[in-house]
Amino acid sequence: MKEVLIITSYYPPETGAASNRIFQLAKGLKKHNFNVSILTPLPNYPKGKVFDDYKGKVRVTVIENSVTVHRLWIYANNSKNKLLRLLSMSSYSLSLIWFFVWNKIPEKVIVQSPPLLVAFTCMLFLKKKKRKLILNVSDLWPMAGLELSAFKKNFSYKLLEKIEYFNYKTADLILGQSEEILSHIKNKFPKKRTFLYRNYPDFVPPKNRFQQPSEGKIKLVYAGLLGIAQGIYKLCKELDYSNLEFHIFGAGPEQKLIESFVRKNDKTSIFYHGEISRNELHSKLAKYDLAIIPLLNRIYGSVPSKIFEYATLGLPMVYFGGGEGESIIKENALGWVAESGNYTQLNKLIASINTSDLQIKARVQKSAIRTFNFNAQLEELSKEI
């Protein structure tokens, strides 16, 4: 049985697309006869505090779902202060170095990027150990940070570009979640081995559970990270609620702003339901008419995994983020598209959707099952690894 170590900054019981993506990858590789182990920080995301069950611990090793999970110490922090965020990433990098020195590392290692600094630490130290390094790139940092106004083109940005370049150069194989990511990498390293690895979900989709569209107001739902990039707080302020209910699930940096907005606008048809487990969320999403996938700004290389998950559940979408995700919605007839950042157009689009338009859940699910095949993708990936 082949052994593979996956190094990631996010893993269950943390919630969100990042942790779920790696969990599905580990589970899928296990099914394809890999002996999988995980290296990750003590759970702390998205609140920036180590979960109660892990407080005061430096290292925890457990076996979960036949996968060995090593959880290492981290200075947990989700502050907007860049120095504190850097300190948090640096602390995890130091824990990784300590682990590399004192533990046997499998011949094949998958490294999640971003965070760039964590990926750099892995690429630098494990290349010396002559391991096969597979870089799993989910976002193009630092470029994405520049588009989100998190960075400026200064010395720090140039340093991050050098780290990005080193990571790509050092990797033996690069997995990218979008065609745009792979195109970006190929421009820098035309001969580099790459593999398009979409964030397809791995669950048995529900059948014959589709509710009829709501009478009266459309029930619109967002479920996921309440972060800066998603812009849910601004969306709350910009939506026209005259023919719309907006339901929100999730947690993250904008959570308090959203909760405050809901309290102050209690007569508006907006509802915040907090954070719930993925399985519970799947059962609740069935009662909504339409999901929205927003990005505050178009981010080159980004393809939200919610597209594939919602489609597999048979939930039509309004995509409001531009780029490759927009093309996927159009090509597979999964819903509607509004120009990124154009809230006037978004409101007009939602207002134009009627009950008959929403009777497409079965078709959306059928298209997703046919096109977004997790097991077929894993079969091809296992050959590459």
PyMOL commands that set and color helices and strands:
alter all, ss='L'
color gray80, all
select helices_A, chain A and resi 17-31+52-54+82-102+116-128+143-147+155-170+179-188+232-238+255-264+278-285+306-313+323-331+343-352+356-358+361-371+374-384
alter helices_A, ss='H'
color red, helices_A
select strands_A, chain A and resi 2-7+34-41+59-64+67-72+108-113+132-137+173-176+194-196+218-223+244-249+270-272+290-294+317-320+335-337
alter strands_A, ss='S'
color yellow, strands_A
deselect
rebuild
show_as cartoon
